[in-house]
Amino acid sequence: MKNLVIVESPTKARTIGRFLGSDYSIKFSMGHVLDLPKSKLGVDIDNDFKPQLQMVEDKKSIVLELQKLAKKADLVILATDPDREGEAIAANIKQLLSSENKGLSGKFKRIVFHEITKDAIEEAVKRPRAVDDNLVDAQIARRVLDRLVGYQISPILWQKVRRGLSAGRVQSVALRFIVEREREIEKFSKEPYYTIHAIFVGKSSKNGVVFDLILINDKRIDEQKTFTLYDGEYKISKTTITKEEIAKDLIKDMQKLSYIVSDVNQKEVRRSPFPPHTTSVLQQDGARRFGYPGKRTMSLAQKLYEEGFITYHRTDSVVIASSAINAFRTYIKSTYGEEYLPEKPNFYATKQKAAQEAHEGIRPTNIKRTVEDVRKELGNDYAKIYDLIWRRSLASQMSDAIIESTAVIAKTKTKSSKGNIYTFRTNGSVLKFDGFLKINPQALQDKKLPQYTVGEDLEPEKISDEPHETPPPPRYNDASLIQTLEEKEIGRPSTYASIISTLTDRAYVERVERRFEPTFVGEAVNDFLVANFSTIDDIPFTAQMETDLDEVAQGKKEWVKMMKEFYKPFSKSLAEVKEGAKRVKIETEKTDEECPECHQSNLVVRTGRFGKFLSCGRFPDCKFTKPFVEKTKLKCPKDDGDIIIKKTRKGRKFYGCSNYPNCDFAAWKLEDIRGVSKRSMTMEKKRVEEKNGDQPKQATS
């Protein structure tokens, strides 16, 4: 019979089927065929933490079909994804298919490829190997570790905080980042400061150029302050001018003076392209550019990989295969010209200590396949992610951009009446050669300065001050949280999307203007875990676990020994917390609205499985509840109704008018509403009416 090739998904099976001949039958498992049971711990702690895997309920018919086909096949080829999870799926499929017939075990071969192309598949088939037990052990260790933490801490949360809550080894640390940041923002004291700017005119600059005050008596006026946060250091810059009267006094002193150009410093600056995307960076780019959660970006990338458009999208590496580099260089030379091609290929070092997923960065499998090709075949959202990957990959092999940078210094000719010498500076830059920026443009705007000469006289046309406040540390968004998780080595890049999704699904955090804020429930869970499981719910422990898992994958450490080292102190903590920990009360947000049922308490805002709702503050004695309408401080530009926060059927937040359905105004962002005026809405309405032939009714007295 034919050789049987087993992959995870129908899409992947269909794509591979285009490259293998009639001697191969391609089937799919629809992901995992074995998993831990959902209804119990599923780990035999007393028997070396053996996982009690069972067949996934809805996979029985698939497994039966695969078993029948495997008996008839000459060879069973396991072609699951090239990472630890893919290796574990391959091992489980082999286990299930050979369990009924031990004679099948010699038929199994494992192939690995990092792109679904004809050459890659054919090469992989020529180089089969056995299932890598070390990678399988690392995946088993992760599943067992996460199950022990989640399934043994979660019941304590039910008992001590509230039913229905859950904890996770990695998600709890991610939650702590968000909660700690919120409290750091609350504690932060803003400090006022002022900057001073002068518009100087002269022989070379008759229209005037803005300069910034940088020195008084050769002493810098800017200073940097460093704050120690939970996730590291936070640095801010401010000036020593802290009061408006000081700024006004300085301006008065410097207005009467004459100035001179004391220095013109011009230099060439080279900007190098970034390496290709890793999983983490792709998720960050998807969040920054399109506002996509990591889960959405990974879903789009998964489809692009399975359809053969990009290489494997779960990777820590930034290496590009030599064949791809040659294809990129040929394309760059023929499309953009030889000046855009560096003399030698650009090579990048992988930052991760143990880049353990695929062997390449994320790149197109064929650089000639355009964004339009993807848009026509898969749709616009897929095209957006492909465009990011295509541009960054190709740009990584292009020449540096060359920028001419100019700094001009202006000083007072003489001391002021206060005995001060003031020094100002302005900076300019001009793009001399765009290089890689030709296809991967970044925020860069030319600021061409006049041709100043040293000794040139300048006169202040206007000198003004500008007030500022030191900004608190920013709340995390998808991109910055993923970046922090990666920097602190918390979890794996392939798990970041599910970590964030779990936090939002559990209502531990919510997105407000694309940034994460903890809910009262999230704060209560975090505080309980920090108070009672501080070793586990912290950066060093979680990062060390990842290092240990990497060593298991490399065959340097036994996973059972790792579990024993972890579980002994953990089980002791569990027993102590069950007995001694106090119950935590979830804070509620009080309102001014009286309960209409009992009239003995005001309503409070609570968070349930489906989000926020209002209930009586005397719950459970009074069980009155009603929907919570979350208002903003903005008015509808159409009818002056209150702008409230709503959700789509898929749970995405948007802003709409409280007078719906009489008013259908809606927007995704608050800034979109602030930018709309009543007048513009009226004009738009009039334009539409005139276009449709509608005439406004004549007003009557």
Secondary structure, 3 states (H helix, E strand, C coil): CCEEEEECCHHHHHHHHCCCCCCEEEEECCCCCEECCCCCCCEECCCCCEECCEECHHHHHHHHHHHHHHHHCCCEEECCCCCHHHHHHHHHHHHHHHHCCHHHHHHEEECCCCCCCHHHHHHHHHCCECCCHHHHHHHHHHHHHHHHHHHHHHHHHHHHCCCCCCCCCCHHHHHHHHHHHHHHHHHCCCCEEEEEEEEEEECCCCCCEEEEEEEECCEECEEEEEEEECCEEEEEEEECCCCHHHHHHHHHHHCCCCEEEEEEEEEEEEECCCCCECHHHHHHHHHHHHCCCHHHHHHHHHHHHHCCCECCCCCCCCCCCHHHHHHHHHHHHHHHCHHHCCCCCCCCCCCCCCCCCCCCCECECCCCCCHHHHHHHCCHHHHHHHHHHHHHHHHCCCCCEEEEEEEEEEEECCCCCCCCCEEEEEEEEEEEECHHHHCCCCCCCCECCCCCCCCCEEEEEEEEEEEEECCCCCCCEHHHHHHHHHHCCCCCHHHHHHHHHHHHHCCCEEEECCEEEECHHHHHHHHHHHHHCCCCCCHHHHHHHHHHHHHHHCCCCCHHHHHHHHHHHHHHHHHHHHHHCCCCCCCCEEEEEECCCCCCCEEEEEEECCEEEEEECCCCCCCCEEECCEEEEEECCCCCCEEEEEECCCCCEEEEECCCCCCCCEECCHHHHHCCCHHHHHHHHHHHHHHCCCCCCCCCC
